[in-house]
């Protein structure tokens, strides 16, 4: 563990004081045991993230990104731990955290809803759209709803000016949004933006897969997902190790897991029978994470991205790629 650096001199101290957005705490106050345990657990999680992001594999941005993926935002305690363990000044770390729009110093809801208020969208009624989202969600721009489901924000430009007013929810673009459509956007988000309409979609079809190492079936007929036998594997991430069930309908992203898996987390996949690592030889063409390989019955290989939330997948049946 690196020693903590102390910045001396009034100018640096004053700068750090002005920059820090968090209220000062009295070190003499005694914290309840449950609060102390929770803080220690989060500290241990952050130390684990730091141990996997050394200077050769990634810098500060990678560290902060991993912490936010785990906890949903960058807390004051988290930034202090990063400063203590890396030897960087808290001012520098806070500067990076506030410079990039993707980072948040406040808790975020399960869904991030961004309403564009740039010039092109503004003249087409974006302020009215933003107000309607505020009314429907019962919160203000820049805040999280009481049920922690949504965080609403307004942004200057989303790069699709010709299709404005633009609203983006969890990376999904909604174009030409008007006040009447706001309710439908919220309803669709709550139902699941990645939900696939199984019936009638010819791009969705069942596959039967087995371990690429021991050839044991990974199918679980007694547990259905999307009305079909699920695929069961074992996964690990952070310090967690448990089961993961996937839909066997190729084209569906429905899954169930023993533990809540933060978006952007890269998982290690294992066969539940021989415990072999299911990592394939190639990386995801979308995000670069390792692909997970499984054998398709009657010939072929199915590959899925190991990163939670990535839609990268490939199917090769007898050498014929889909």
BANU-132163 format. One record per atom (N, C-alpha, C, O): x, y, z. Coordinates in pm, whole numbers, padded with zeros to 5 digits, always signed. Example, Ala and Ser with C-alpha at 12.3 -4.5 7.8 and 13.67 -1.06 7.14 Angstrom:
BEGIN
+01319-00569+00780
+01230-00450+00780
+01320-00330+00780
+01424-00332+00846
+01285-00225+00708
+01367-00106+00714
+01290+00003+00787
+01341+00114+00804
This chain:
BEGIN
+00084-00119+00000
+00000+00000+00000
+00087+00124+00000
+00182+00134+00078
+00056+00218-00086
+00134+00340-00094
+00101+00431+00023
-00011+00432+00074
+00201+00508+00065
+00179+00603+00174
+00093+00720+00125
+00099+00758+00008
+00015+00775+00215
-00069+00889+00182
+00018+01013+00167
+00102+01041+00252
-00004+01087+00060
+00067+01212+00041
-00011+01326+00103
-00133+01335+00086
+00057+01412+00172
-00006+01531+00226
+00041+01651+00146
+00161+01671+00128
-00052+01730+00099
-00018+01849+00022
-00001+01967+00116
-00096+02005+00186
+00116+02026+00119
+00143+02137+00209
+00130+02269+00135
+00141+02275+00012
+00107+02374+00210
+00095+02506+00149
-00048+02551+00146
-00137+02472+00113
-00075+02676+00179
-00211+02727+00188
-00284+02725+00056
-00405+02703+00055
-00216+02746-00057
-00287+02755-00184
-00349+02620-00221
-00463+02615-00265
-00273+02509-00202
-00325+02377-00234
-00439+02341-00142
-00540+02285-00186
-00424+02372-00012
-00528+02340+00086
-00655+02415+00054
-00764+02359+00060
-00641+02543+00022
-00759+02623-00009
-00827+02572-00135
-00950+02569-00142
-00746+02532-00235
-00804+02480-00358
-00883+02354-00332
-00995+02339-00381
-00826+02263-00253
-00895+02138-00222
-01023+02167-00146
-01125+02101-00168
-01019+02265-00055
-01136+02298+00023
-01248+02351-00065
-01365+02317-00046
-01210+02437-00162
-01313+02494-00250
-01367+02387-00344
-01485+02389-00379
-01280+02292-00385
-01322+02194-00484
-01413+02088-00426
-01505+02041-00494
-01388+02048-00300
-01462+01937-00243
-01609+01972-00228
-01642+02072-00162
-01701+01894-00286
-01842+01922-00278
-01910+01856-00160
-02030+01871-00140
-01833+01782-00081
-01891+01705+00027
-01878+01781+00160
-01778+01851+00181
-01976+01768+00249
-01967+01835+00379
-01859+01774+00466
-01837+01653+00462
-01793+01857+00545
-01690+01808+00635
-01754+01726+00746
-01867+01754+00787
-01683+01624+00793
-01735+01540+00899
-01647+01552+01022
-01527+01578+01012
-01707+01534+01137
-01635+01540+01263
-01578+01403+01294
-01653+01308+01318
-01446+01393+01292
-01380+01262+01310
-01406+01206+01448
-01389+01086+01470
-01447+01291+01543
-01467+01243+01680
-01604+01179+01697
-01628+01113+01799
-01695+01197+01599
-01827+01138+01612
-01819+00987+01596
-01751+00937+01507
-01889+00915+01683
-01889+00770+01680
-01994+00719+01583
-02112+00752+01597
-01955+00639+01484
-02049+00587+01387
-02114+00460+01442
-02050+00383+01513
-02242+00437+01409
-02306+00310+01447
-02231+00193+01385
-02167+00208+01281
-02238+00077+01451
-02164-00040+01405
-02200-00080+01263
-02113-00116+01184
-02332-00072+01228
-02373-00115+01095
-02320-00020+00988
-02286-00063+00878
-02312+00109+01021
-02257+00206+00926
-02108+00181+00906
-02058+00187+00794
-02039+00155+01017
-01894+00129+01010
-01865+00003+00929
-01772+00000+00849
-01946-00100+00950
-01926-00225+00874
-01951-00202+00726
-01878-00255+00641
-02054-00124+00694
-02085-00097+00553
-01971-00020+00487
-01935-00049+00373
-01915+00078+00557
-01805+00157+00502
-01681+00070+00482
-01609+00085+00383
-01656-00022+00575
-01540-00110+00562
-01557-00204+00444
-01461-00232+00373
-01681-00254+00424
-01708-00343+00311
-01683-00271+00180
-01621-00326+00088
-01733-00148+00170
-01713-00072+00048
-01565-00040+00026
-01517-00041-00087
-01494-00014+00136
-01350+00013+00125
-01278-00111+00072
-01191-00100-00015
-01314-00228+00123
-01251-00352+00077
-01280-00374-00071
-01193-00420-00145
-01403-00342-00114
-01439-00357-00255
-01354-00265-00343
-01309-00304-00451
-01334-00143-00296
-01254-00047-00372
-01108-00090-00377
-01043-00074-00480
-01057-00145-00268
-00920-00195-00267
-00904-00309-00367
-00800-00322-00432
-01008-00391-00380
-01003-00498-00478
-00998-00444-00620
-00926-00496-00705
-01074-00339-00646
-01074-00275-00778
-00936-00216-00807
-00884-00230-00917
-00878-00149-00708
-00746-00089-00725
-00640-00194-00755
-00548-00170-00834
-00652-00310-00692
-00553-00415-00713
-00556-00469-00855
-00458-00526-00903
-00669-00451-00923
-00681-00501-01061
-00655-00392-01165
-00657-00419-01285
-00632-00271-01120
-00607-00159-01214
-00475-00092-01179
-00472+00023-01135
-00365-00167-01200
-00235-00107-01170
-00194-00014-01284
-00266+00001-01383
-00081+00047-01268
-00036+00148-01364
-00018+00096-01504
-00026+00173-01600
+00006-00033-01520
+00029-00089-01653
-00100-00120-01726
-00101-00126-01849
-00209-00140-01651
-00332-00186-01715
-00439-00078-01724
-00538-00097-01793
-00422+00029-01660
-00526+00131-01664
-00494+00242-01568
-00422+00221-01471
-00547+00359-01594
-00521+00474-01510
-00639+00508-01422
-00725+00425-01392
-00641+00632-01381
-00742+00679-01286
-00883+00667-01342
-00975+00631-01269
-00899+00696-01471
-01033+00689-01530
-01089+00547-01521
-01206+00528-01490
-01005+00448-01547
-01049+00309-01539
-01090+00272-01397
-01187+00200-01376
-01015+00323-01299
-01045+00295-01159
-01179+00356-01121
-01264+00289-01062
-01198+00482-01155
-01323+00550-01120
-01441+00486-01192
-01550+00475-01135
-01420+00445-01316
-01526+00381-01392
-01569+00250-01327
-01688+00220-01319
-01473+00173-01279
-01503+00045-01214
-01576+00066-01081
-01666-00009-01047
-01535+00169-01007
-01600+00198-00879
-01744+00242-00902
-01834+00198-00831
-01766+00327-01003
-01902+00374-01030
-01990+00260-01081
-02108+00254-01048
-01933+00169-01160
-02009+00054-01208
-02053-00033-01091
-02159-00095-01096
-01971-00037-00986
-02002-00120-00870
-02103-00053-00777
-02196-00118-00730
-02085+00076-00751
-02167+00144-00651
-02270+00242-00709
-02355+00292-00635
-02262+00268-00839
-02361+00356-00900
-02321+00503-00903
-02379+00581-00978
-02222+00540-00821
-02172+00678-00820
-02039+00680-00746
-01994+00579-00693
-01976+00797-00743
-01848+00814-00675
-01869+00891-00546
-01889+01012-00548
-01864+00822-00436
-01885+00886-00306
-01759+00955-00258
-01650+00930-00309
-01774+01042-00158
-01659+01110-00099
-01562+01010-00040
-01440+01023-00056
-01616+00909+00030
-01530+00806+00090
-01451+00730-00015
-01334+00699+00004
-01518+00701-00129
-01450+00626-00235
-01334+00705-00292
-01226+00650-00312
-01355+00835-00317
-01248+00918-00372
-01131+00932-00274
-01015+00939-00314
-01164+00936-00145
-01057+00945-00044
-00974+00818-00040
-00852+00823-00024
-01040+00702-00055
-00966+00576-00057
-00874+00571-00177
-00759+00528-00165
-00923+00614-00292
-00840+00616-00413
-00720+00708-00393
-00608+00674-00432
-00743+00823-00331
-00633+00917-00306
-00530+00856-00212
-00410+00866-00236
-00577+00793-00105
-00487+00733-00007
-00402+00622-00068
-00282+00612-00041
-00467+00537-00149
-00399+00418-00199
-00313+00442-00322
-00219+00367-00348
-00343+00546-00398
-00265+00572-00520
-00162+00682-00501
-00072+00698-00584
-00174+00759-00393
-00081+00869-00371
-00117+00994-00450
-00041+01092-00448
-00229+00993-00519
-00273+01111-00594
-00343+01207-00499
-00397+01167-00396
-00342+01334-00535
-00410+01432-00451
-00561+01421-00472
-00607+01391-00583
-00637+01445-00367
-00783+01439-00375
-00834+01543-00474
-00935+01521-00541
-00766+01656-00483
-00806+01761-00577
-00797+01712-00721
-00888+01737-00801
-00689+01642-00755
-00673+01589-00890
-00781+01485-00921
-00837+01484-01031
-00808+01399-00825
-00908+01294-00846
-01047+01355-00863
-01123+01314-00950
-01077+01453-00779
-01206+01520-00791
-01216+01593-00925
-01324+01598-00984
-01105+01648-00972
-01105+01717-01101
-01140+01624-01216
-01215+01661-01306
-01086+01501-01213
-01118+01403-01317
-01264+01359-01305
-01334+01346-01406
-01311+01338-01182
-01448+01291-01160
-01552+01392-01206
-01662+01354-01247
-01519+01521-01198
-01615+01624-01239
-01598+01666-01385
-01688+01726-01443
-01482+01634-01444
-01458+01674-01583
-01539+01588-01680
-01593+01638-01778
-01547+01458-01650
-01615+01366-01741
-01762+01353-01703
-01796+01324-01588
-01848+01374-01802
-01992+01374-01780
-02044+01240-01732
-02145+01235-01662
-01975+01132-01767
-02023+00998-01732
-02012+00968-01583
-02077+00876-01533
-01929+01047-01511
-01914+01024-01367
-02016+01106-01290
-02054+01216-01331
-02060+01052-01179
-02157+01121-01093
-02111+01116-00948
-02067+01011-00900
-02120+01229-00880
-02085+01236-00738
-02206+01214-00649
-02196+01216-00526
-02321+01192-00712
-02444+01166-00637
-02501+01031-00681
-02479+00989-00794
-02574+00963-00591
-02635+00835-00630
-02725+00852-00752
-02798+00950-00764
-02719+00755-00841
-02803+00757-00960
-02907+00646-00952
-02886+00542-00890
-03019+00672-01018
-03124+00572-01022
-03088+00457-01112
-02984+00458-01179
-03174+00357-01115
-03152+00240-01199
-03148+00278-01346
-03074+00217-01424
-03225+00378-01385
-03230+00423-01523
-03187+00570-01531
-03230+00652-01450
-03103+00602-01629
-03059+00740-01650
-03132+00795-01773
-03117+00744-01884
-03210+00899-01752
-03289+00961-01857
-03231+01099-01888
-03229+01186-01802
-03184+01117-02012
-03122+01244-02052
-03208+01312-02158
-03237+01254-02263
-03248+01435-02130
-03326+01514-02224
-03235+01620-02285
-03177+01701-02213
-03223+01619-02418
-03137+01716-02485
-03205+01853-02487
-03320+01865-02528
-03131+01954-02444
-03183+02092-02448
-03092+02181-02531
-03090+02303-02515
-03015+02118-02623
-02932+02195-02714
-03018+02282-02805
-03141+02271-02804
-02954+02367-02882
-03026+02466-02962
-03132+02404-03052
-03247+02448-03052
-03095+02300-03129
-03189+02239-03222
-03309+02178-03149
-03423+02192-03194
-03284+02112-03039
-03393+02051-02962
-03473+02158-02886
-03594+02146-02870
-03403+02261-02841
-03468+02368-02764
-03577+02436-02845
-03687+02460-02795
-03546+02469-02970
-03643+02540-03053
-03760+02450-03093
-03863+02498-03140
-03744+02319-03074
-03852+02226-03107
-03930+02182-02983
-04009+02088-02988
-03907+02250-02872
-03988+02225-02753
-03925+02141-02645
-03997+02087-02561
-03792+02127-02645
-03725+02045-02544
-03755+02088-02401
-03774+02001-02315
-03759+02219-02370
-03789+02258-02232
-03924+02203-02183
-03939+02166-02067
-04022+02199-02274
-04153+02145-02236
-04143+01995-02212
-04208+01941-02122
-04061+01927-02293
-04041+01783-02275
-03977+01755-02139
-04018+01664-02067
-03875+01834-02105
-03807+01817-01977
-03904+01839-01860
-03902+01765-01762
-03989+01941-01872
-04087+01968-01767
-04187+01854-01753
-04230+01821-01642
-04223+01793-01866
-04318+01682-01860
-04255+01559-01794
-04322+01488-01720
-04127+01535-01820
-04057+01427-01751
-04053+01454-01602
-04073+01364-01521
-04026+01579-01564
-04024+01615-01422
-04160+01589-01358
-04168+01537-01247
-04265+01623-01429
-04400+01604-01375
-04434+01456-01363
-04487+01412-01261
-04403+01380-01467
-04437+01238-01468
-04356+01160-01364
-04409+01069-01300
-04229+01196-01347
-04141+01124-01255
-04145+01179-01113
-04102+01113-01019
-04197+01300-01099
-04204+01360-00966
-04069+01401-00912
-04044+01391-00791
-03982+01446-01000
-03849+01490-00957
-03803+01604-01046
-03869+01637-01144
-03690+01664-01013
-03634+01774-01091
-03513+01725-01168
-03451+01626-01131
-03479+01795-01275
-03360+01761-01353
-03238+01766-01263
-03219+01861-01187
-03155+01663-01271
-03036+01654-01187
-03061+01576-01059
-02970+01561-00977
-03182+01525-01042
-03216+01452-00919
-03263+01311-00950
-03292+01277-01064
-03270+01230-00844
-03316+01091-00854
-03456+01079-00796
-03489+01147-00699
-03538+00994-00855
-03674+00975-00804
-03670+00907-00668
-03571+00843-00632
-03778+00921-00594
-03784+00867-00457
-03769+00716-00455
-03716+00660-00359
-03816+00648-00561
-03805+00502-00566
-03671+00455-00620
-03649+00334-00636
-03581+00549-00650
-03447+00521-00699
-03447+00451-00836
-03349+00387-00874
-03556+00465-00909
-03566+00402-01040
-03506+00489-01150
-03443+00437-01242
-03524+00621-01141
-03480+00712-01246
-03393+00825-01193
-03416+00876-01083
-03294+00861-01271
-03224+00988-01253
-03250+01067-01380
-03225+01019-01491
-03301+01190-01364
-03334+01275-01478
-03229+01383-01492
-03190+01445-01393
-03183+01407-01615
-03087+01512-01639
-03115+01578-01774
-03176+01519-01862
-03068+01702-01787
-03071+01771-01916
-02928+01788-01963
-02838+01815-01884
-02907+01773-02093
-02773+01782-02151
-02774+01879-02267
-02879+01907-02325
-02656+01930-02301
-02647+02033-02405
-02667+01979-02546
-02730+02045-02628
-02614+01860-02575
-02630+01805-02709
-02603+01656-02707
-02511+01610-02640
-02685+01581-02781
-02668+01437-02789
-02627+01392-02929
-02622+01272-02958
-02597+01489-03016
-02542+01457-03146
-02640+01406-03250
-02599+01347-03350
-02769+01428-03228
-02869+01385-03326
-02969+01499-03349
-03091+01481-03336
-02915+01613-03382
-02996+01736-03389
-03112+01727-03487
-03218+01784-03462
-03093+01656-03599
-03198+01649-03701
-03320+01570-03654
-03427+01578-03714
-03303+01493-03546
-03412+01408-03498
-03474+01461-03369
-03552+01391-03305
-03438+01583-03331
-03487+01639-03205
-03636+01668-03205
-03698+01678-03311
-03692+01680-03086
-03628+01665-02955
-03585+01521-02927
-03658+01426-02956
-03465+01507-02872
-03406+01377-02846
-03406+01348-02695
-03375+01435-02614
-03442+01225-02661
-03432+01177-02524
-03355+01045-02528
-03384+00959-02612
-03259+01027-02440
-03183+00902-02432
-03202+00841-02294
-03178+00907-02193
-03246+00717-02291
-03263+00644-02166
-03178+00518-02171
-03201+00430-02254
-03081+00509-02081
-02994+00391-02073
-02932+00357-02209
-02919+00240-02244
-02894+00461-02285
-02829+00439-02414
-02924+00419-02530
-02879+00405-02644
-03054+00417-02506
-03153+00401-02611
-03206+00538-02653
-03253+00615-02570
-03197+00569-02783
-03238+00699-02834
-03387+00698-02870
-03436+00605-02934
-03457+00804-02828
-03595+00827-02867
-03598+00961-02941
-03562+01064-02884
-03639+00959-03067
-03637+01080-03149
-03775+01143-03161
-03877+01076-03142
-03777+01272-03194
-03901+01346-03217
-04001+01328-03102
-04120+01307-03124
-03949+01336-02981
-04034+01316-02863
-04122+01439-02840
-04075+01553-02848
-04250+01415-02811
-04340+01523-02772
-04396+01492-02634
-04369+01385-02578
-04473+01582-02579
-04525+01565-02442
-04608+01439-02427
-04601+01371-02324
-04686+01406-02530
-04772+01289-02522
-04692+01159-02517
-04740+01058-02468
-04571+01162-02569
-04490+01041-02576
-04409+01015-02449
-04359+00904-02430
-04397+01113-02364
-04316+01100-02243
-04362+00983-02157
-04281+00904-02109
-04493+00973-02138
-04547+00866-02054
-04512+00729-02113
-04482+00636-02038
-04517+00715-02247
-04487+00588-02311
-04339+00552-02296
-04304+00436-02280
-04252+00654-02302
-04108+00629-02285
-04081+00575-02145
-04005+00480-02127
-04143+00637-02046
-04124+00593-01906
-04178+00451-01887
-04114+00368-01824
-04296+00425-01943
-04357+00292-01930
-04271+00186-01996
-04251+00078-01940
-04219+00216-02114
-04134+00120-02185
-04006+00094-02108
-03956-00019-02105
-03951+00198-02045
-03829+00183-01966
-03853+00092-01847
-03772+00004-01818
-03963+00114-01778
-03995+00030-01662
-04014-00116-01703
-03977-00207-01629
-04072-00139-01822
-04096-00276-01869
-03968-00343-01911
-03957-00466-01906
-03868-00263-01954
-03740-00318-01998
-03711-00284-02142
-03774-00337-02233
-03616-00195-02163
-03584-00150-02298
-03521-00259-02383
-03530-00255-02506
-03458-00356-02319
-03394-00464-02393
-03483-00587-02406
-03440-00691-02455
-03607-00573-02361
-03698-00686-02368
-03729-00720-02513
-03764-00632-02592
-03715-00844-02546
-03738-00889-02684
-03878-00947-02696
-03921-01024-02610
-03950-00911-02801
-04080-00969-02829
-04056-01107-02890
-04025-01120-03009
-04071-01209-02807
-04036-01344-02848
-04126-01393-02962
-04078-01447-03061
-04255-01375-02946
-04350-01427-03044
-04343-01345-03173
-04348-01222-03171
-04333-01417-03283
-04339-01351-03413
-04208-01294-03462
-04201-01249-03576
-04102-01295-03379
-03973-01242-03422
-03888-01358-03475
-03841-01442-03398
-03871-01363-03607
-03799-01473-03669
-03650-01472-03638
-03579-01570-03665
-03601-01361-03581
-03460-01355-03545
-03432-01426-03413
-03317-01446-03376
-03538-01464-03342
-03526-01530-03213
-03562-01678-03229
-03672-01711-03273
-03469-01767-03193
-03494-01910-03207
-03416-01985-03099
-03313-01936-03053
-03462-02102-03059
-03397-02176-02950
-03271-02249-02996
-03262-02296-03109
-03174-02256-02906
-03054-02335-02930
-03028-02421-02806
-03069-02386-02695
-02961-02532-02827
-02923-02622-02718
-02771-02626-02714
-02706-02657-02814
-02714-02595-02598
-02569-02581-02589
-02510-02670-02481
-02578-02716-02390
-02380-02694-02496
-02306-02774-02398
-02170-02710-02373
-02129-02619-02446
-02102-02758-02271
-01970-02705-02234
-01870-02730-02347
-01866-02839-02404
-01792-02629-02377
-01693-02641-02484
-01572-02722-02440
-01484-02749-02522
-01565-02761-02313
-01452-02839-02263
-01492-02986-02239
-01429-03076-02293
-01597-03010-02158
-01636-03147-02124
-01754-03197-02205
-01790-03314-02197
-01817-03108-02283
-01931-03140-02369
-02056-03178-02291
-02150-03231-02349
-02058-03152-02161
-02177-03179-02079
-02281-03071-02110
-02247-02954-02127
-02406-03111-02118
-02512-03016-02148
-02522-02907-02042
-02511-02934-01923
-02541-02784-02087
-02560-02670-01997
-02707-02634-01983
-02742-02535-01919
-02794-02716-02043
-02937-02686-02042
-03000-02727-01908
-02960-02825-01846
-03099-02650-01867
-03170-02679-01743
-03320-02682-01774
-03389-02581-01760
-03371-02798-01815
-03511-02810-01857
-03611-02774-01748
-03722-02729-01777
-03572-02793-01621
-03663-02766-01512
-03677-02621-01475
-03760-02586-01392
-03597-02534-01538
-03605-02390-01509
-03620-02316-01641
-03526-02309-01720
-03738-02261-01664
-03767-02196-01791
-03741-02045-01786
-03769-01978-01686
-03689-01994-01895
-03676-01849-01917
-03728-01823-02058
-03688-01889-02153
-03815-01727-02070
-03881-01698-02199
-03958-01820-02249
-03977-01837-02369
-04003-01904-02155
-04082-02020-02192
-04002-02136-02246
-04060-02233-02294
-03869-02130-02238
-03783-02236-02289
-03681-02275-02182
-03654-02195-02092
-03624-02397-02190
-03521-02438-02093
-03407-02337-02090
-03363-02289-02194
-03362-02305-01972
-03257-02205-01957
-03118-02268-01970
-03103-02390-01964
-03019-02183-01988
-02878-02224-01991
-02817-02186-01857
-02821-02069-01818
-02761-02282-01787
-02703-02252-01655
-02551-02262-01660
-02495-02361-01708
-02487-02157-01609
-02341-02155-01595
-02307-02100-01458
-02395-02052-01385
-02181-02107-01423
-02133-02047-01299
-02050-01925-01336
-01971-01929-01430
-02067-01816-01262
-01992-01694-01290
-01927-01642-01162
-01971-01672-01051
-01823-01563-01181
-01760-01497-01068
-01724-01354-01107
-01689-01327-01222
-01734-01263-01010
-01694-01125-01028
-01673-01065-00890
-01737-01105-00793
-01583-00969-00884
-01545-00913-00753
-01511-01030-00661
-01420-01108-00691
-01584-01043-00549
-01560-01155-00458
-01678-01251-00458
-01691-01335-00369
-01764-01239-00556
-01885-01320-00561
-01868-01436-00658
-01798-01426-00759
-01934-01547-00626
-01927-01668-00708
-02063-01734-00700
-02105-01775-00591
-02134-01747-00811
-02268-01803-00805
-02320-01842-00942
-02246-01840-01041
-02448-01877-00949
-02507-01924-01074
-02561-01809-01158
-02595-01701-01108
-02568-01836-01286
-02627-01743-01383
-02706-01826-01482
-02656-01924-01536
-02831-01787-01507
-02915-01856-01604
-02944-01760-01720
-02983-01645-01699
-02925-01811-01841
-02947-01732-01962
-03062-01791-02041
-03090-01910-02033
-03129-01706-02118
-03231-01754-02209
-03165-01835-02320
-03061-01795-02373
-03225-01949-02355
-03172-02030-02464
-03228-01987-02599
-03201-02050-02701
-03307-01879-02600
-03358-01825-02725
-03254-01727-02779
-03235-01618-02725
-03188-01766-02886
-03085-01681-02945
-03148-01551-02994
-03241-01553-03076
-03097-01439-02943
-03154-01309-02973
-03223-01246-02854
-03257-01128-02857
-03244-01326-02747
-03301-01273-02623
-03190-01245-02524
-03092-01320-02516
-03204-01137-02447
-03102-01099-02349
-03151-01122-02205
-03092-01070-02110
-03259-01198-02190
-03313-01224-02058
-03220-01314-01978
-03170-01414-02029
-03198-01278-01853
-03113-01361-01766
-03159-01350-01622
-03231-01258-01585
-03116-01445-01542
-03137-01444-01398
-03004-01476-01332
-02925-01554-01385
-02979-01415-01217
-02850-01440-01152
-02866-01446-01001
-02959-01388-00944
-02776-01516-00939
-02778-01531-00793
-02750-01398-00725
-02806-01369-00620
-02662-01317-00786
-02626-01188-00730
-02657-01078-00832
-02655-01102-00952
-02685-00960-00784
-02704-00847-00873
-02570-00813-00939
-02469-00796-00871
-02571-00804-01070
-02448-00781-01145
-02452-00640-01204
-02535-00614-01291
-02365-00550-01160
-02365-00413-01214
-02336-00412-01363
-02257-00493-01413
-02401-00321-01435
-02376-00305-01577
-02228-00271-01598
-02169-00198-01519
-02170-00324-01704
-02030-00306-01744
-01934-00400-01671
-01814-00398-01697
-01986-00481-01578
-01900-00576-01510
-01861-00690-01605
-01948-00748-01671
-01733-00722-01613
-01686-00834-01694
-01682-00958-01605
-01614-00959-01502
-01754-01062-01646
-01767-01183-01566
-01672-01292-01614
-01633-01296-01731
-01636-01381-01523
-01566-01505-01557
-01671-01615-01559
-01742-01635-01460
-01682-01688-01671
-01781-01794-01688
-01715-01931-01672
-01605-01954-01721
-01785-02022-01601
-01733-02157-01580
-01842-02260-01602
-01961-02233-01582
-01802-02378-01644
-01895-02489-01658
-01934-02536-01517
-01847-02556-01433
-02063-02554-01490
-02104-02599-01356
-02073-02747-01331
-02090-02796-01219
-02026-02818-01434
-01998-02962-01421
-01848-02989-01407
-01806-03050-01309
-01768-02945-01505
-01624-02970-01497
-01547-02849-01444
-01427-02858-01419
-01617-02737-01426
-01561-02613-01370
-01454-02549-01459
-01375-02467-01413
-01453-02587-01586
-01357-02528-01679
-01397-02385-01714
-01515-02351-01715
-01297-02303-01741
-01320-02166-01785
-01377-02170-01926
-01319-02233-02014
-01490-02103-01948
-01556-02105-02079
-01511-01991-02170
-01571-01967-02275
-01407-01921-02131
-01357-01810-02212
-01310-01861-02347
-01235-01958-02356
-01356-01794-02454
-01318-01833-02589
-01187-01770-02631
-01118-01706-02550
-01153-01788-02757
-01025-01739-02808
-01034-01596-02861
-00931-01533-02883
-01154-01546-02881
-01171-01413-02939
-01229-01315-02839
-01282-01353-02735
-01217-01188-02872
-01273-01080-02790
-01397-01023-02858
-01414-01036-02979
-01482-00960-02779
-01605-00903-02831
-01574-00791-02931
-01495-00702-02899
-01632-00794-03049
-01606-00688-03147
-01666-00555-03107
-01630-00451-03163
-01759-00556-03011
-01824-00432-02967
-01747-00360-02856
-01726-00239-02862
-01705-00438-02753
-01644-00372-02636
-01505-00423-02602
-01436-00364-02520
-01461-00533-02665
-01327-00584-02639
-01315-00682-02524
-01206-00733-02499
-01426-00710-02453
-01421-00806-02343
-01413-00949-02400
-01451-00971-02515
-01363-01044-02321
-01353-01182-02371
-01490-01239-02406
-01589-01212-02337
-01496-01317-02512
-01619-01386-02550
-01625-01520-02477
-01522-01581-02448
-01746-01565-02449
-01769-01693-02383
-01820-01791-02488
-01915-01762-02561
-01757-01907-02495
-01785-02002-02602
-01861-02124-02550
-01828-02178-02445
-01965-02166-02624
-02043-02286-02592
-02070-02363-02721
-02085-02303-02828
-02076-02496-02711
-02100-02581-02826
-02250-02591-02852
-02328-02616-02760
-02291-02572-02978
-02431-02585-03016
-02458-02728-03061
-02381-02785-03139
-02568-02784-03011
-02604-02920-03049
-02620-02932-03201
-02672-02841-03266
-02575-03043-03259
-02581-03071-03403
-02480-02989-03482
-02488-02981-03604
-02384-02929-03411
-02276-02860-03482
-02283-02709-03473
-02388-02650-03499
-02174-02649-03437
-02168-02503-03431
-02119-02453-03297
-02105-02529-03201
-02093-02324-03292
-02045-02259-03169
-02124-02130-03147
-02143-02051-03240
-02169-02110-03025
-02235-01985-02986
-02140-01910-02894
-02082-01969-02803
-02125-01781-02917
-02039-01699-02833
-02117-01576-02785
-02190-01513-02861
-02099-01544-02658
-02162-01425-02601
-02057-01343-02529
-01957-01397-02480
-02078-01213-02522
-01983-01126-02455
-01993-01146-02304
-02102-01165-02250
-01879-01140-02237
-01876-01161-02091
-01904-01033-02013
-01906-01035-01890
-01925-00922-02083
-01952-00796-02014
-02102-00776-01995
-02179-00782-02091
-02144-00753-01871
-02286-00732-01840
-02338-00610-01914
-02284-00500-01900
-02442-00629-01993
-02504-00519-02064
-02463-00509-02209
-02532-00444-02288
-02352-00572-02247
-02310-00569-02387
-02394-00667-02467
-02426-00775-02420
-02429-00628-02589
-02514-00712-02674
-02433-00794-02774
-02490-00854-02865
-02301-00797-02759
-02217-00869-02853
-02239-01019-02846
-02228-01077-02738
-02271-01082-02957
-02286-01226-02962
-02262-01273-03106
-02280-01196-03200
-02223-01398-03121
-02196-01455-03253
-02243-01600-03253
-02235-01670-03152
-02293-01645-03368
-02336-01783-03384
-02278-01837-03514
-02300-01781-03621
-02203-01946-03503
-02141-02008-03619
-02191-02153-03626
-02151-02236-03544
-02278-02182-03723
-02333-02317-03738
-02264-02387-03855
-02284-02350-03971
-02184-02486-03823
-02111-02561-03927
-02031-02471-04020
-02023-02494-04140
-01972-02367-03959
-01887-02278-04038
-01963-02168-04104
-01902-02080-04166
-02095-02167-04095
-02173-02060-04157
-02207-01956-04054
-02285-01984-03963
-02151-01836-04063
-02172-01733-03962
-02307-01666-03977
-02357-01647-04088
-02366-01628-03863
-02492-01555-03862
-02463-01410-03827
-02555-01328-03820
